[in-house]
């Protein structure tokens, strides 16, 4: 019944345009930064671990994680300097 009242009898939405966007909060930005850091560490750490596993060079896993953090920080700086 609510759906019929909201969309009319034919089921067509009567909104004038797209829904207004909610303002971004600082918590959203913090979670984006945190997620980018973890994803960079996991991705490049995983690549380092795979190469380490195949070659036997034991330093590649920590170097991959460190490289992932550096790449993530650079990406975060670029992303947030534009906005």
C-alpha positions, 0 to 999 in steps of 0.5 A: 500500500505504501508503494502504491502511494509512493509511486502512484497507480502506474508504479512510476516514480514521481521524483523530480531528479536524482536523490540528493547526495549526503555530505561526506563525513570525516569517518568515511574518509578515515575508513577509506584511508584505512582500507587503502592502507590494508589493501596495499599491504595485502596486495603487495605483501601477497605478491612479495610472499608469492615471489618469496615462496618461488625464489626462496628470497626471504626478504621479499614479503616484508619489502612487498608490504612496505612497498604496498604502504608507500604506494597506498600513502602516495595514492591517498595523498593524490586522491585527497589533494584533489578534493 
